[in-house]
């Protein structure tokens, strides 16, 4: 179903507030933006149907849950036509947080989390490198995430 809906500054303000704090109740957003909570709810429903807002996720400090290693893995594919099948296999690996199809040296670039270096070795050796279509991998271990943020959406000119 196609939706004919123009995004306006109120929508963008709602998005900016929720990207700063996804737990912010619609009543509080309404107070901050001088609209009713119902207006916020209707706007959010429309943006979900348009696919602007999708798959909201809770941000968790994974290190506090024992996942101390974050690594980035560059994957070289044997052939580019292996892409879809390899990605489908990578989706089955719980430690893989994200997968990007890239330009440059790597065909795919992954972000993964592991408990420790032994766990990382097991994920690489026993899971990722056994996927047919992968020729080799390069791993970069993150020593610290300096920051992570959502983009601040610029309001439309009046």
Secondary structure as a PSIPRED ss2 file (coil, helix, strand):
# PSIPRED VFORMAT (PSIPRED V4.0)

   1 X C   1.000  0.000  0.000
   2 X C   1.000  0.000  0.000
   3 X C   1.000  0.000  0.000
   4 X C   1.000  0.000  0.000
   5 X C   1.000  0.000  0.000
   6 X C   1.000  0.000  0.000
   7 X C   1.000  0.000  0.000
   8 X C   1.000  0.000  0.000
   9 X H   0.000  1.000  0.000
  10 X H   0.000  1.000  0.000
  11 X H   0.000  1.000  0.000
  12 X H   0.000  1.000  0.000
  13 X H   0.000  1.000  0.000
  14 X H   0.000  1.000  0.000
  15 X H   0.000  1.000  0.000
  16 X H   0.000  1.000  0.000
  17 X H   0.000  1.000  0.000
  18 X H   0.000  1.000  0.000
  19 X H   0.000  1.000  0.000
  20 X H   0.000  1.000  0.000
  21 X C   1.000  0.000  0.000
  22 X C   1.000  0.000  0.000
  23 X C   1.000  0.000  0.000
  24 X C   1.000  0.000  0.000
  25 X C   1.000  0.000  0.000
  26 X H   0.000  1.000  0.000
  27 X H   0.000  1.000  0.000
  28 X H   0.000  1.000  0.000
  29 X H   0.000  1.000  0.000
  30 X H   0.000  1.000  0.000
  31 X H   0.000  1.000  0.000
  32 X H   0.000  1.000  0.000
  33 X H   0.000  1.000  0.000
  34 X C   1.000  0.000  0.000
  35 X C   1.000  0.000  0.000
  36 X C   1.000  0.000  0.000
  37 X H   0.000  1.000  0.000
  38 X H   0.000  1.000  0.000
  39 X H   0.000  1.000  0.000
  40 X H   0.000  1.000  0.000
  41 X H   0.000  1.000  0.000
  42 X H   0.000  1.000  0.000
  43 X H   0.000  1.000  0.000
  44 X H   0.000  1.000  0.000
  45 X H   0.000  1.000  0.000
  46 X H   0.000  1.000  0.000
  47 X H   0.000  1.000  0.000
  48 X H   0.000  1.000  0.000
  49 X H   0.000  1.000  0.000
  50 X C   1.000  0.000  0.000
  51 X C   1.000  0.000  0.000
  52 X C   1.000  0.000  0.000
  53 X C   1.000  0.000  0.000
  54 X C   1.000  0.000  0.000
  55 X C   1.000  0.000  0.000
  56 X C   1.000  0.000  0.000
  57 X C   1.000  0.000  0.000
  58 X C   1.000  0.000  0.000
  59 X C   1.000  0.000  0.000
  60 X C   1.000  0.000  0.000
  61 X C   1.000  0.000  0.000
  62 X H   0.000  1.000  0.000
  63 X H   0.000  1.000  0.000
  64 X H   0.000  1.000  0.000
  65 X H   0.000  1.000  0.000
  66 X C   1.000  0.000  0.000
  67 X C   1.000  0.000  0.000
  68 X C   1.000  0.000  0.000
  69 X E   0.000  0.000  1.000
  70 X E   0.000  0.000  1.000
  71 X E   0.000  0.000  1.000
  72 X E   0.000  0.000  1.000
  73 X E   0.000  0.000  1.000
  74 X E   0.000  0.000  1.000
  75 X E   0.000  0.000  1.000
  76 X E   0.000  0.000  1.000
  77 X E   0.000  0.000  1.000
  78 X C   1.000  0.000  0.000
  79 X C   1.000  0.000  0.000
  80 X H   0.000  1.000  0.000
  81 X H   0.000  1.000  0.000
  82 X H   0.000  1.000  0.000
  83 X H   0.000  1.000  0.000
  84 X H   0.000  1.000  0.000
  85 X H   0.000  1.000  0.000
  86 X H   0.000  1.000  0.000
  87 X H   0.000  1.000  0.000
  88 X H   0.000  1.000  0.000
  89 X H   0.000  1.000  0.000
  90 X H   0.000  1.000  0.000
  91 X C   1.000  0.000  0.000
  92 X C   1.000  0.000  0.000
  93 X C   1.000  0.000  0.000
  94 X C   1.000  0.000  0.000
  95 X C   1.000  0.000  0.000
  96 X E   0.000  0.000  1.000
  97 X E   0.000  0.000  1.000
  98 X E   0.000  0.000  1.000
  99 X E   0.000  0.000  1.000
 100 X E   0.000  0.000  1.000
 101 X E   0.000  0.000  1.000
 102 X C   1.000  0.000  0.000
 103 X C   1.000  0.000  0.000
 104 X C   1.000  0.000  0.000
 105 X C   1.000  0.000  0.000
 106 X C   1.000  0.000  0.000
 107 X C   1.000  0.000  0.000
 108 X E   0.000  0.000  1.000
 109 X E   0.000  0.000  1.000
 110 X E   0.000  0.000  1.000
 111 X E   0.000  0.000  1.000
 112 X E   0.000  0.000  1.000
 113 X E   0.000  0.000  1.000
 114 X E   0.000  0.000  1.000
 115 X C   1.000  0.000  0.000
 116 X C   1.000  0.000  0.000
 117 X H   0.000  1.000  0.000
 118 X H   0.000  1.000  0.000
 119 X H   0.000  1.000  0.000
 120 X H   0.000  1.000  0.000
 121 X H   0.000  1.000  0.000
 122 X H   0.000  1.000  0.000
 123 X H   0.000  1.000  0.000
 124 X H   0.000  1.000  0.000
 125 X H   0.000  1.000  0.000
 126 X H   0.000  1.000  0.000
 127 X H   0.000  1.000  0.000
 128 X H   0.000  1.000  0.000
 129 X C   1.000  0.000  0.000
 130 X C   1.000  0.000  0.000
 131 X C   1.000  0.000  0.000
 132 X C   1.000  0.000  0.000
 133 X C   1.000  0.000  0.000
 134 X E   0.000  0.000  1.000
 135 X E   0.000  0.000  1.000
 136 X E   0.000  0.000  1.000
 137 X E   0.000  0.000  1.000
 138 X E   0.000  0.000  1.000
 139 X E   0.000  0.000  1.000
 140 X E   0.000  0.000  1.000
 141 X E   0.000  0.000  1.000
 142 X E   0.000  0.000  1.000
 143 X C   1.000  0.000  0.000
 144 X C   1.000  0.000  0.000
 145 X C   1.000  0.000  0.000
 146 X C   1.000  0.000  0.000
 147 X C   1.000  0.000  0.000
 148 X C   1.000  0.000  0.000
 149 X C   1.000  0.000  0.000
 150 X C   1.000  0.000  0.000
 151 X C   1.000  0.000  0.000
 152 X C   1.000  0.000  0.000
 153 X C   1.000  0.000  0.000
 154 X C   1.000  0.000  0.000
 155 X C   1.000  0.000  0.000
 156 X C   1.000  0.000  0.000
 157 X C   1.000  0.000  0.000
 158 X C   1.000  0.000  0.000
